[in-house]
């Protein structure tokens, strides 16, 4: 099994001095990071498995931070994006927030404030990763149900009693009980309420 990717703060800035300063700052606060000299270089290395967050300069030579953000959205990237902006770029950063950017900080920013936002973004990424894994687990469990178990499950979720399910599916009450027990066992729940709560994750 492949090891899980390490969550990193991806620093994307065309200014080497800023990249180095941020890498040092993050290291001093125990945040693992990697740096990219351009949006193009970062996008080339990006994969759907990338974890962490992106600290993105809004203005760069070549592809801008905003264009990079648009490209990530188009790829359905879930990485939280934090923009670093100059004073005149605030309206652009606010527009990016409306499209789903995590936050923006105006230069010159307070070092600790930036690291605090990055730590929050890493936590948000970890949370969404856990939620995605949980959804995947539920989908896998559903896939193990037989067609008949799925039919019984749908009627359980509709609040039907065993007798009604038996009549609807033209099977005995005992058979319904067996299917019901198997559905609960395969889905890892103890009641219809737990089953309904589990399926809301999907």
SESE-81801 format. One record per residue (C-alpha): residue number from 1; x, y, z; residue in three letters. Coordinates in steps of 0.25 Angstrom, whole numbers, padded with zeros to 4 digits. Each point is the difference from the previous one (the first is absolute). Layout:
REM residues N
> NUM X Y Z Ala
...
REM end
This chain:
REM residues 202
> 1 0000 0000 0000 Unk
> 2 0005 0014 -0004 Unk
> 3 0003 0009 0012 Unk
> 4 -0009 0012 0001 Unk
> 5 0005 0013 -0005 Unk
> 6 0006 0009 0010 Unk
> 7 -0009 0013 0002 Unk
> 8 0009 0012 -0004 Unk
> 9 -0002 0015 -0001 Unk
> 10 0003 0002 -0015 Unk
> 11 0007 0014 -0001 Unk
> 12 -0002 0005 -0014 Unk
> 13 0007 0013 -0003 Unk
> 14 0009 0005 -0011 Unk
> 15 0009 0008 0010 Unk
> 16 0011 -0010 0006 Unk
> 17 0002 0009 0012 Unk
> 18 -0014 -0001 0004 Unk
> 19 0000 -0015 -0002 Unk
> 20 0012 -0002 0008 Unk
> 21 -0005 0009 0011 Unk
> 22 -0014 -0007 0001 Unk
> 23 0007 -0014 0000 Unk
> 24 0008 0004 0012 Unk
> 25 -0012 0006 0007 Unk
> 26 -0008 -0012 -0002 Unk
> 27 0011 -0009 0005 Unk
> 28 0002 0008 0012 Unk
> 29 -0015 -0003 0004 Unk
> 30 0001 -0015 -0004 Unk
> 31 -0008 0002 -0013 Unk
> 32 0006 -0009 -0011 Unk
> 33 0001 0007 -0013 Unk
> 34 0005 0000 -0015 Unk
> 35 0002 0012 -0009 Unk
> 36 -0003 0002 -0015 Unk
> 37 0006 0011 -0008 Unk
> 38 -0013 0002 -0009 Unk
> 39 -0014 -0004 -0001 Unk
> 40 0003 -0009 -0012 Unk
> 41 0011 -0008 0007 Unk
> 42 -0010 -0002 0012 Unk
> 43 -0011 -0004 -0010 Unk
> 44 0009 -0010 -0007 Unk
> 45 0003 -0007 0013 Unk
> 46 -0014 0000 0005 Unk
> 47 -0008 -0013 0001 Unk
> 48 -0014 -0003 0006 Unk
> 49 0007 -0007 0012 Unk
> 50 0008 0013 0004 Unk
> 51 -0003 0004 0015 Unk
> 52 0002 0012 0008 Unk
> 53 -0003 0015 -0005 Unk
> 54 0005 0010 -0010 Unk
> 55 0006 0013 0003 Unk
> 56 -0001 0008 -0013 Unk
> 57 0005 0013 -0004 Unk
> 58 -0011 0007 -0008 Unk
> 59 0009 0007 -0009 Unk
> 60 0012 -0007 -0007 Unk
> 61 0007 0000 -0013 Unk
> 62 -0006 -0010 -0010 Unk
> 63 -0013 -0006 0006 Unk
> 64 -0006 0008 0011 Unk
> 65 -0005 -0005 0013 Unk
> 66 -0014 0002 -0004 Unk
> 67 0002 -0008 -0013 Unk
> 68 0007 -0011 0008 Unk
> 69 -0012 0000 0010 Unk
> 70 -0010 -0001 -0012 Unk
> 71 0008 -0012 -0005 Unk
> 72 0000 -0007 0013 Unk
> 73 -0016 0002 0001 Unk
> 74 -0001 -0006 -0015 Unk
> 75 0008 -0012 0005 Unk
> 76 -0010 -0001 0012 Unk
> 77 0012 0002 0010 Unk
> 78 -0004 -0001 0015 Unk
> 79 0012 0007 0004 Unk
> 80 -0002 0013 0009 Unk
> 81 0006 0012 -0007 Unk
> 82 0005 0012 0007 Unk
> 83 0003 0012 -0008 Unk
> 84 0011 0010 0003 Unk
> 85 -0004 0014 -0006 Unk
> 86 0005 0014 -0002 Unk
> 87 -0009 0011 0005 Unk
> 88 -0006 0002 -0014 Unk
> 89 -0003 -0014 -0002 Unk
> 90 -0010 -0001 0012 Unk
> 91 -0013 0000 -0009 Unk
> 92 0006 -0011 -0008 Unk
> 93 0003 -0008 0013 Unk
> 94 -0014 0002 0005 Unk
> 95 -0006 -0005 -0014 Unk
> 96 0009 -0012 0002 Unk
> 97 -0006 -0002 0014 Unk
> 98 -0014 -0001 -0006 Unk
> 99 0005 -0011 -0010 Unk
> 100 0005 -0008 0012 Unk
> 101 0014 0005 0004 Unk
> 102 0003 -0003 0014 Unk
> 103 0006 0014 0004 Unk
> 104 0009 0012 -0004 Unk
> 105 0010 0008 0007 Unk
> 106 0004 0014 -0004 Unk
> 107 0015 0003 -0001 Unk
> 108 0007 0003 0008 Unk
> 109 -0006 -0010 0009 Unk
> 110 0003 -0005 0014 Unk
> 111 0008 -0012 0000 Unk
> 112 -0007 -0007 0011 Unk
> 113 -0014 0004 -0006 Unk
> 114 0004 -0007 -0013 Unk
> 115 0005 -0013 0007 Unk
> 116 -0013 0000 0008 Unk
> 117 -0008 0000 -0012 Unk
> 118 0008 -0011 -0007 Unk
> 119 -0001 -0009 0012 Unk
> 120 -0016 0002 -0001 Unk
> 121 0001 -0003 -0014 Unk
> 122 0008 -0013 0002 Unk
> 123 -0011 -0004 0011 Unk
> 124 -0011 0003 -0010 Unk
> 125 0007 -0008 -0011 Unk
> 126 0002 -0012 0011 Unk
> 127 -0015 0001 0003 Unk
> 128 -0005 0000 -0014 Unk
> 129 0010 -0012 -0003 Unk
> 130 -0006 -0008 0012 Unk
> 131 -0014 0003 -0005 Unk
> 132 0003 -0004 -0014 Unk
> 133 0006 -0013 0005 Unk
> 134 -0013 -0002 0009 Unk
> 135 -0009 0002 -0013 Unk
> 136 0009 -0010 -0007 Unk
> 137 -0001 -0010 0011 Unk
> 138 -0016 0001 0000 Unk
> 139 0000 -0002 -0015 Unk
> 140 0008 -0012 0001 Unk
> 141 -0009 -0006 0011 Unk
> 142 -0012 0003 -0009 Unk
> 143 0006 -0007 -0012 Unk
> 144 0001 -0013 0008 Unk
> 145 -0015 0000 0002 Unk
> 146 -0008 -0010 -0009 Unk
> 147 -0011 0006 -0008 Unk
> 148 -0011 -0006 0009 Unk
> 149 0008 0006 0012 Unk
> 150 -0001 0013 -0007 Unk
> 151 -0015 -0001 -0002 Unk
> 152 -0002 -0003 0015 Unk
> 153 0009 0011 0004 Unk
> 154 -0007 0010 -0008 Unk
> 155 -0013 -0004 0007 Unk
> 156 0006 0000 0013 Unk
> 157 0005 0014 -0003 Unk
> 158 -0015 0004 -0004 Unk
> 159 -0004 -0004 0014 Unk
> 160 -0007 -0013 -0004 Unk
> 161 -0003 -0011 0010 Unk
> 162 0005 -0014 -0003 Unk
> 163 -0014 -0005 -0003 Unk
> 164 -0002 0011 -0010 Unk
> 165 0014 -0003 -0006 Unk
> 166 -0004 -0015 -0001 Unk
> 167 -0013 0003 -0007 Unk
> 168 0007 0010 -0010 Unk
> 169 0011 -0009 -0004 Unk
> 170 -0009 -0013 0001 Unk
> 171 0009 -0007 0010 Unk
> 172 -0001 -0005 0014 Unk
> 173 0001 0008 0013 Unk
> 174 0012 -0009 0004 Unk
> 175 0007 0003 -0014 Unk
> 176 -0002 0015 0003 Unk
> 177 0006 -0002 0014 Unk
> 178 0012 -0007 -0006 Unk
> 179 0002 0011 -0011 Unk
> 180 -0001 0011 0010 Unk
> 181 0010 -0007 0009 Unk
> 182 0010 -0001 -0012 Unk
> 183 -0002 0014 -0004 Unk
> 184 0003 0005 0014 Unk
> 185 0012 -0009 0001 Unk
> 186 0006 0004 -0014 Unk
> 187 -0002 0015 0002 Unk
> 188 0005 -0001 0015 Unk
> 189 -0012 0006 0007 Unk
> 190 -0009 -0005 0011 Unk
> 191 -0013 0008 -0004 Unk
> 192 -0008 0006 -0011 Unk
> 193 0003 0014 0005 Unk
> 194 0015 -0003 0000 Unk
> 195 -0002 -0005 -0014 Unk
> 196 -0007 0012 -0005 Unk
> 197 0011 0009 0007 Unk
> 198 0011 -0008 -0007 Unk
> 199 -0006 0002 -0014 Unk
> 200 -0001 0015 0002 Unk
> 201 0015 0000 -0002 Unk
> 202 -0002 -0003 -0014 Unk
REM end
